[in-house]
Amino acid sequence: MKKYTFLVLLIAQVLNAKTGFSQAGKQPNFIIILADDLGYGDLSSYGHPTIRTPNLDKMALEGTRFTQFYVAANVCSPSRAALLTGRLPIRNGVFGTNSANKVFFTNSTSGLPHRETTLAKALKGKGYQTAIVGKWHLGSLPQFLPLNYGFDSYFGIPYSNDMGKEGFMAPRPGSPVTSNNPVLPLYRNEKVLETEPDQNLLTKRFTAEVTDLITKNKNKPFFIYYASPFPHVPLHASPDFAGKSKRGPYGDVVEELDWSVGQVLNKLKELKLDKNTFVVFLSDNGPWLMKSLIDENGGSSGLLYEAKASTYEGGMRVPAIAWMPGTVKNQISSAVATSMDLYPTILGLAGVEIPKDKPLDGNNIKDLLTGKTDKVTDIVYFYDANQLYAIRKGAYKAHFQTNASYSQKPAETHNPPLLYNLEHDPSEKFEIGKKHPEIIAELTAAFKKHVESVVPVEAELDKREAKK
């Protein structure tokens, strides 16, 4: 028996040494922290001059800060579906076929298809405790709530914080706006705990929930998906942060989110779980430019062009930081990576077999995180709803269609496509297609090859009850 025990421990140590992602004999924990509508230029470590984000800045110094990290969609629901499945929305079904059906609404009759295997479901099969805290937005009917997708617990809201009685057109934070929406529910698992919760306190309540979950599961492997509803409008900050930022209400909200991240990381350090917990912070899409232009309540894309709901860089390139002291390399990485890479990476680190019944659109980036390589992929697909608008390959990005965020005009088609060198010109200011017809040809071929590889599925975002 003693020889057998020794052999088991020896094998575990060898496997852990190979992965470099867990303490001896322990499975690694995972936490994904997802901001809502946070722009590429909204953190001080990404260049914002007046929003103070010391905890995220420290996280970046201790881990890997990505400068070319993309999400799979330019708006909320499809982006979240891709993050949790490792698959483009056009494959997992969370897309619409027109501009009116970009996300799930309160009258949506569908949700994330149950045929999809989420991160939570895959990890749960390996003995992980799984939880979601915050915003879901992948279906609000009972059969589409998180506990049906592998999550053991859920504390949060089913869709965006502007889909209750307080809409996004509130003239100032906290101003009541009468809407035709039902009341905003706050769920505890499958039951509504309260309606129209005080949004000023949501960040503190969600933070307490996450740190409590860490404490509760300190002796078990866990996966926590902390999806903050902020800084999506309407903006809300607690009294400890309201009115404190030089950037105004938007800055208040981001600075409280930064505090929240600090509380999570500090709890991991306090319980000596930091070296065994892989934490990733990112945004679901670019900032809501319309809100920035109207009342300064939206964020900034920094040097990137455009914002949320567009397929320009500002709509889909986001701030992203990976952290695990002693394992994730301290580096600023300019490698191309996407939110869909987290799916195969996390499952690989947990020792979970990747589902083989569906093609993934992400790559395992463990070697990128540990500094063993500086490149995993160089292709990014830029979808708007069910249409592929642009493709990036290497340094170059070709736009086959373009449209401004939340534009009421039809998209403009480009033949030949517009071409930009993103390594030289991340702001997409200087079109260079005439100089490089060979690159246009290469990207056009890659574009066509990808489109031909997509097997049609139903558009779940088109399924809505008719308004009465």
LUMLUMGU-522479 format. One line per field, with one value per residue (C-alpha): residue in one letter; residue number from 1; x, y, z. Coordinates in nm, 3 decimals, m for minus. Layout:
<nodes>
residuo <- a	...
num <- NUM	...
x <- X	...
y <- Y	...
z <- Z	...
</nodes>
This chain:
<nodes>
residuo <- m	k	k	y	t	f	l	v	l	l	i	a	q	v	l	n	a	k	t	g	f	s	q	a	g	k	q	p	n	f	i	i	i	l	a	d	d	l	g	y	g	d	l	s	s	y	g	h	p	t	i	r	t	p	n	l	d	k	m	a	l	e	g	t	r	f	t	q	f	y	v	a	a	n	v	c	s	p	s	r	a	a	l	l	t	g	r	l	p	i	r	n	g	v	f	g	t	n	s	a	n	k	v	f	f	t	n	s	t	s	g	l	p	h	r	e	t	t	l	a	k	a	l	k	g	k	g	y	q	t	a	i	v	g	k	w	h	l	g	s	l	p	q	f	l	p	l	n	y	g	f	d	s	y	f	g	i	p	y	s	n	d	m	g	k	e	g	f	m	a	p	r	p	g	s	p	v	t	s	n	n	p	v	l	p	l	y	r	n	e	k	v	l	e	t	e	p	d	q	n	l	l	t	k	r	f	t	a	e	v	t	d	l	i	t	k	n	k	n	k	p	f	f	i	y	y	a	s	p	f	p	h	v	p	l	h	a	s	p	d	f	a	g	k	s	k	r	g	p	y	g	d	v	v	e	e	l	d	w	s	v	g	q	v	l	n	k	l	k	e	l	k	l	d	k	n	t	f	v	v	f	l	s	d	n	g	p	w	l	m	k	s	l	i	d	e	n	g	g	s	s	g	l	l	y	e	a	k	a	s	t	y	e	g	g	m	r	v	p	a	i	a	w	m	p	g	t	v	k	n	q	i	s	s	a	v	a	t	s	m	d	l	y	p	t	i	l	g	l	a	g	v	e	i	p	k	d	k	p	l	d	g	n	n	i	k	d	l	l	t	g	k	t	d	k	v	t	d	i	v	y	f	y	d	a	n	q	l	y	a	i	r	k	g	a	y	k	a	h	f	q	t	n	a	s	y	s	q	k	p	a	e	t	h	n	p	p	l	l	y	n	l	e	h	d	p	s	e	k	f	e	i	g	k	k	h	p	e	i	i	a	e	l	t	a	a	f	k	k	h	v	e	s	v	v	p	v	e	a	e	l	d	k	r	e	a	k	k
num <- 1	2	3	4	5	6	7	8	9	10	11	12	13	14	15	16	17	18	19	20	21	22	23	24	25	26	27	28	29	30	31	32	33	34	35	36	37	38	39	40	41	42	43	44	45	46	47	48	49	50	51	52	53	54	55	56	57	58	59	60	61	62	63	64	65	66	67	68	69	70	71	72	73	74	75	76	77	78	79	80	81	82	83	84	85	86	87	88	89	90	91	92	93	94	95	96	97	98	99	100	101	102	103	104	105	106	107	108	109	110	111	112	113	114	115	116	117	118	119	120	121	122	123	124	125	126	127	128	129	130	131	132	133	134	135	136	137	138	139	140	141	142	143	144	145	146	147	148	149	150	151	152	153	154	155	156	157	158	159	160	161	162	163	164	165	166	167	168	169	170	171	172	173	174	175	176	177	178	179	180	181	182	183	184	185	186	187	188	189	190	191	192	193	194	195	196	197	198	199	200	201	202	203	204	205	206	207	208	209	210	211	212	213	214	215	216	217	218	219	220	221	222	223	224	225	226	227	228	229	230	231	232	233	234	235	236	237	238	239	240	241	242	243	244	245	246	247	248	249	250	251	252	253	254	255	256	257	258	259	260	261	262	263	264	265	266	267	268	269	270	271	272	273	274	275	276	277	278	279	280	281	282	283	284	285	286	287	288	289	290	291	292	293	294	295	296	297	298	299	300	301	302	303	304	305	306	307	308	309	310	311	312	313	314	315	316	317	318	319	320	321	322	323	324	325	326	327	328	329	330	331	332	333	334	335	336	337	338	339	340	341	342	343	344	345	346	347	348	349	350	351	352	353	354	355	356	357	358	359	360	361	362	363	364	365	366	367	368	369	370	371	372	373	374	375	376	377	378	379	380	381	382	383	384	385	386	387	388	389	390	391	392	393	394	395	396	397	398	399	400	401	402	403	404	405	406	407	408	409	410	411	412	413	414	415	416	417	418	419	420	421	422	423	424	425	426	427	428	429	430	431	432	433	434	435	436	437	438	439	440	441	442	443	444	445	446	447	448	449	450	451	452	453	454	455	456	457	458	459	460	461	462	463	464	465	466	467	468
x <- 0.000	0.284	0.455	0.126	0.071	0.427	0.382	0.057	0.222	0.523	0.301	0.106	0.427	0.553	0.225	0.220	0.578	0.487	0.191	0.343	m0.009	m0.081	0.066	0.179	m0.118	m0.378	m0.590	m0.564	m0.853	m0.990	m1.151	m1.268	m1.352	m1.548	m1.620	m1.914	m1.842	m1.496	m1.289	m0.934	m0.822	m1.005	m0.738	m0.433	m0.211	m0.361	m0.300	m0.594	m0.461	m0.721	m0.894	m0.699	m0.678	m0.395	m0.514	m0.544	m0.215	m0.049	m0.217	m0.067	0.279	0.262	0.119	0.068	m0.091	m0.212	m0.206	m0.370	m0.645	m0.982	m1.332	m1.547	m1.826	m1.881	m2.176	m2.266	m2.458	m2.262	m1.933	m2.026	m2.145	m1.812	m1.615	m1.799	m1.796	m1.471	m1.674	m1.767	m2.129	m2.197	m2.126	m2.289	m2.607	m2.596	m2.630	m2.904	m2.968	m3.035	m2.927	m3.238	m3.141	m2.788	m2.840	m3.098	m3.380	m3.640	m3.884	m3.637	m3.772	m3.438	m3.093	m2.756	m2.834	m2.814	m2.610	m2.313	m2.068	m1.979	m1.660	m1.864	m2.015	m1.681	m1.506	m1.792	m1.736	m1.381	m1.500	m1.488	m1.722	m1.865	m2.029	m2.141	m2.169	m2.308	m2.456	m2.561	m2.729	m2.754	m3.127	m3.370	m3.643	m3.610	m3.469	m3.194	m3.061	m2.705	m2.779	m2.882	m2.530	m2.308	m2.304	m2.361	m2.463	m2.580	m2.607	m2.681	m2.900	m3.015	m2.938	m2.801	m2.856	m3.052	m3.318	m3.524	m3.724	m3.413	m3.309	m2.983	m3.125	m3.119	m2.989	m2.765	m2.669	m2.960	m3.221	m3.543	m3.665	m3.996	m3.960	m4.176	m3.939	m4.034	m3.862	m3.495	m3.462	m3.173	m3.141	m3.010	m2.979	m3.322	m3.524	m3.571	m3.422	m3.543	m3.642	m3.490	m3.195	m3.005	m2.747	m2.521	m2.446	m2.420	m2.040	m1.993	m2.249	m2.101	m1.749	m1.856	m2.016	m1.697	m1.470	m1.714	m1.710	m1.330	m1.331	m1.603	m1.421	m1.063	m1.008	m1.178	m1.099	m1.326	m1.423	m1.580	m1.716	m1.749	m1.931	m1.968	m2.265	m2.045	m1.935	m2.240	m2.492	m2.676	m2.368	m2.376	m2.109	m2.130	m2.093	m1.728	m1.654	m1.926	m1.787	m1.425	m1.282	m1.153	m1.322	m1.669	m1.935	m1.778	m1.445	m1.615	m1.759	m1.430	m1.238	m1.483	m1.447	m1.070	m1.123	m1.335	m1.057	m0.818	m1.047	m1.055	m0.677	m0.617	m0.848	m0.654	m0.328	m0.475	m0.580	m0.254	m0.442	m0.283	m0.013	m0.275	m0.540	m0.543	m0.722	m0.812	m0.959	m1.107	m1.398	m1.684	m1.651	m1.548	m1.700	m2.043	m1.937	m2.292	m2.305	m1.967	m2.077	m2.413	m2.333	m1.976	m2.114	m1.936	m1.573	m1.275	m1.113	m0.785	m0.588	m0.821	m1.089	m1.462	m1.628	m1.889	m2.118	m1.856	m1.597	m1.323	m1.050	m1.228	m1.524	m1.344	m0.992	m1.014	m0.796	m0.697	m0.473	m0.378	m0.239	m0.099	0.211	0.505	0.350	0.212	0.506	0.548	0.527	0.356	0.247	0.174	0.073	m0.266	m0.506	m0.881	m1.136	m1.211	m0.856	m0.952	m1.176	m0.912	m0.645	m0.843	m0.965	m0.611	m0.476	m0.752	m0.683	m1.025	m1.053	m1.158	m1.500	m1.444	m1.799	m1.776	m1.498	m1.338	m1.228	m0.982	m0.627	m0.446	m0.223	m0.046	0.295	0.219	0.129	0.442	0.671	0.768	0.642	0.544	0.284	0.000	m0.222	m0.240	m0.600	m0.899	m1.252	m1.464	m1.835	m2.130	m2.435	m2.418	m2.194	m1.817	m1.710	m1.332	m1.042	m0.698	m0.403	m0.066	m0.017	m0.284	m0.658	m0.895	m1.241	m1.492	m1.778	m1.774	m2.025	m2.013	m2.133	m2.513	m2.543	m2.889	m2.733	m2.664	m2.311	m2.074	m1.927	m1.565	m1.438	m1.145	m1.146	m0.984	m0.643	m0.459	m0.132	m0.233	0.123	0.200	m0.146	m0.369	m0.597	m0.688	m0.617	m0.402	m0.550	m0.274	m0.457	m0.324	0.032	m0.026	m0.252	m0.082	m0.189	m0.542	m0.547	m0.418	m0.674	m0.956	m0.872	m0.866	m1.197	m1.366	m1.219	m1.357	m1.704	m1.722	m1.632	m1.931	m2.222	m2.550	m2.736	m3.044	m3.011	m3.116	m3.124	m3.402	m3.640	m3.846	m4.208	m4.388	m4.434	m4.793
y <- 0.000	0.238	0.166	0.233	0.562	0.672	0.585	0.786	1.090	1.057	1.047	1.350	1.546	1.459	1.569	1.891	1.963	1.917	2.153	2.397	2.504	2.353	2.289	1.933	1.700	1.972	2.053	2.422	2.657	2.898	3.241	3.441	3.805	3.962	4.334	4.465	4.731	4.818	4.983	4.905	5.243	5.245	5.107	5.301	5.010	5.053	5.426	5.601	5.918	5.969	5.637	5.477	5.098	4.999	4.642	4.560	4.736	4.515	4.210	4.310	4.355	4.014	3.835	3.867	4.179	4.127	4.408	4.218	4.016	3.979	3.867	3.671	3.925	4.299	4.278	4.100	3.773	3.624	3.726	3.548	3.238	3.214	3.259	2.973	2.733	2.810	2.843	3.131	3.248	3.147	2.788	2.783	2.956	3.271	3.519	3.707	3.774	4.147	4.450	4.437	4.097	4.144	4.014	3.830	4.056	4.022	3.879	3.630	3.277	3.102	3.085	2.917	2.583	2.290	2.094	2.317	2.202	2.501	2.541	2.487	2.163	2.025	2.114	1.985	1.643	1.656	1.726	2.104	2.323	2.571	2.908	3.215	3.552	3.857	3.888	3.582	3.713	3.378	3.323	3.429	3.165	2.899	2.634	2.870	2.984	2.892	2.583	2.412	2.456	2.298	2.572	2.458	2.804	3.134	3.475	3.752	3.908	3.729	4.010	4.365	4.608	4.843	4.582	4.650	4.957	5.175	5.198	5.301	5.643	5.757	6.118	6.054	5.754	5.638	5.849	5.647	5.586	5.419	5.150	4.876	4.612	4.380	4.442	4.344	4.019	3.922	3.544	3.306	2.982	2.923	3.158	3.533	3.672	4.028	4.263	4.595	4.552	4.864	4.872	5.101	4.799	4.528	4.538	4.503	4.223	4.033	4.077	3.936	3.640	3.562	3.584	3.371	3.108	3.103	3.051	2.786	2.587	2.641	2.267	2.176	2.261	2.543	2.746	3.088	3.295	3.649	3.849	4.204	4.400	4.712	4.955	4.898	5.178	5.279	5.352	5.273	5.292	5.247	5.548	5.454	5.524	5.757	6.101	6.000	5.960	6.245	6.069	6.121	5.851	5.618	5.638	5.576	5.249	5.130	5.215	5.014	4.724	4.751	4.738	4.426	4.253	4.344	4.184	3.860	3.844	3.933	3.655	3.406	3.526	3.518	3.154	3.065	2.972	3.232	3.002	2.741	2.967	3.085	3.422	3.604	3.953	4.081	4.276	4.130	4.386	4.744	5.052	5.192	5.488	5.623	5.675	5.844	6.092	6.173	6.204	6.080	5.764	5.530	5.424	5.475	5.260	5.444	5.456	5.203	5.307	5.277	5.074	4.820	4.690	4.750	4.515	4.774	4.717	4.925	4.691	4.360	4.418	4.434	4.469	4.125	4.017	3.663	3.597	3.305	3.394	3.168	3.021	3.286	3.487	3.853	3.998	4.231	4.007	4.137	3.788	3.753	3.568	3.546	3.481	3.145	3.035	3.019	2.716	2.469	2.626	2.585	2.236	2.135	2.265	2.085	1.757	1.755	1.594	1.843	1.753	1.607	1.632	2.000	2.209	2.463	2.810	2.862	2.740	2.621	2.917	2.761	2.797	3.160	3.226	3.056	3.230	2.919	3.072	3.416	3.301	3.048	3.175	3.473	3.454	3.646	3.649	3.962	3.885	4.120	3.904	3.622	3.805	3.783	4.144	4.120	3.884	3.932	3.715	3.804	4.178	4.245	4.295	4.302	4.460	4.314	4.512	4.807	4.995	5.232	5.113	5.117	5.273	5.283	5.271	4.953	4.820	4.927	4.645	4.669	4.492	4.472	4.476	4.753	4.652	4.771	4.672	4.651	4.619	4.959	5.112	4.981	5.284	5.166	5.506	5.417	5.191	5.008	4.762	4.904	4.840	4.477	4.290	3.963	4.007	4.094	3.768	3.568	3.710	3.674	3.304	3.261	3.446	3.217	2.903	2.993	3.083	2.751	2.565	2.695	2.451	2.648	2.640	2.824	3.189	3.183	3.561	3.586	3.397	3.658	3.707	3.971	4.292	4.350
z <- 0.000	0.087	m0.248	m0.429	m0.246	m0.322	m0.690	m0.712	m0.551	m0.781	m1.093	m0.968	m0.914	m1.262	m1.422	m1.223	m1.322	m1.687	m1.674	m1.429	m1.343	m1.002	m0.663	m0.596	m0.571	m0.635	m0.935	m1.032	m0.962	m1.223	m1.201	m1.503	m1.427	m1.711	m1.729	m1.933	m2.199	m2.061	m2.332	m2.441	m2.308	m1.973	m1.738	m1.627	m1.736	m2.085	m2.090	m1.922	m1.755	m1.481	m1.399	m1.114	m1.134	m0.898	m0.841	m1.209	m1.273	m1.009	m1.158	m1.493	m1.342	m1.177	m1.480	m1.854	m2.000	m2.355	m2.608	m2.897	m2.727	m2.900	m2.816	m3.059	m3.098	m3.079	m2.836	m2.518	m2.557	m2.850	m2.688	m2.364	m2.545	m2.728	m2.405	m2.232	m2.530	m2.712	m3.032	m3.257	m3.222	m3.582	m3.472	m3.126	m3.241	m3.029	m3.314	m3.493	m3.858	m3.831	m3.630	m3.409	m3.269	m3.145	m2.788	m2.578	m2.455	m2.183	m2.440	m2.591	m2.603	m2.642	m2.487	m2.527	m2.698	m2.456	m2.707	m2.619	m2.351	m2.136	m1.937	m1.621	m1.746	m1.863	m1.535	m1.323	m1.478	m1.336	m0.981	m0.988	m0.785	m1.035	m0.980	m1.168	m1.000	m1.180	m1.527	m1.730	m2.051	m2.227	m2.180	m1.907	m1.922	m1.647	m1.880	m1.995	m1.657	m1.549	m1.339	m1.663	m1.803	m1.538	m1.275	m0.916	m0.799	m0.943	m0.779	m1.023	m1.290	m1.607	m1.854	m1.872	m1.588	m1.819	m1.898	m1.587	m1.494	m1.505	m1.868	m2.030	m2.116	m1.753	m1.761	m1.460	m1.247	m1.036	m1.211	m1.242	m1.593	m1.661	m1.925	m2.069	m1.936	m1.650	m1.317	m1.303	m1.105	m0.879	m0.867	m0.606	m0.801	m0.960	m0.743	m0.761	m0.442	m0.501	m0.782	m0.882	m0.645	m0.541	m0.820	m0.618	m0.400	m0.665	m0.702	m0.326	m0.304	m0.597	m0.459	m0.122	m0.299	m0.492	m0.188	0.014	m0.261	m0.257	0.120	0.107	m0.163	m0.048	m0.013	m0.342	m0.702	m0.818	m1.121	m1.062	m1.348	m1.211	m1.478	m1.354	m1.495	m1.506	m1.647	m1.869	m1.825	m1.614	m1.408	m1.037	m0.770	m0.394	m0.160	m0.107	m0.473	m0.603	m0.686	m0.624	m0.976	m1.191	m1.483	m1.331	m1.283	m1.539	m1.361	m1.025	m1.156	m1.309	m0.994	m0.784	m1.027	m0.980	m0.601	m0.651	m0.845	m0.564	m0.306	m0.505	m0.550	m0.185	m0.070	m0.282	m0.127	0.224	0.182	0.005	m0.309	m0.535	m0.674	m0.754	m0.909	m1.268	m1.291	m1.612	m1.638	m1.964	m2.114	m2.318	m2.600	m2.664	m2.498	m2.574	m2.787	m2.818	m2.441	m2.447	m2.712	m2.550	m2.181	m2.117	m1.953	m2.194	m2.204	m2.432	m2.699	m2.650	m2.973	m3.139	m3.386	m3.312	m3.038	m2.930	m3.209	m3.479	m3.625	m3.612	m3.353	m3.089	m3.097	m3.043	m2.911	m2.531	m2.223	m2.092	m1.806	m1.697	m1.348	m1.151	m0.947	m1.015	m1.328	m1.563	m1.687	m1.598	m1.947	m2.187	m2.471	m2.820	m2.933	m3.096	m2.863	m2.816	m2.543	m2.707	m2.625	m2.258	m2.315	m2.440	m2.218	m1.895	m1.983	m2.070	m1.741	m1.551	m1.728	m1.894	m2.236	m2.502	m2.648	m2.993	m3.126	m3.215	m3.373	m3.141	m3.252	m2.966	m2.905	m2.595	m2.501	m2.201	m2.365	m2.441	m2.077	m1.944	m2.192	m2.387	m2.711	m2.835	m3.088	m3.098	m3.377	m3.610	m3.737	m3.599	m3.743	m3.706	m3.724	m3.706	m3.635	m3.893	m4.141	m4.150	m4.194	m4.159	m4.105	m3.953	m4.052	m3.911	m3.906	m4.167	m4.140	m4.436	m4.408	m4.654	m4.497	m4.257	m4.051	m3.758	m3.418	m3.387	m3.729	m3.888	m4.234	m4.433	m4.410	m4.687	m4.896	m5.013	m5.323	m5.302	m4.922	m4.721	m4.588	m4.276	m4.111	m3.745	m3.622	m3.774	m3.760	m3.477	m3.526	m3.878	m4.032	m4.332	m4.599	m4.791	m5.017	m5.343	m5.230	m5.137	m5.381	m5.284	m4.921	m5.032	m5.227	m4.929	m4.685	m4.935	m4.971	m4.592	m4.567	m4.821	m4.665	m4.324	m4.451	m4.635	m4.314	m4.117	m4.085	m4.061	m3.729	m3.605	m3.504	m3.139	m3.105	m3.364	m3.134	m2.954	m2.856	m3.056	m2.862	m2.756
</nodes>
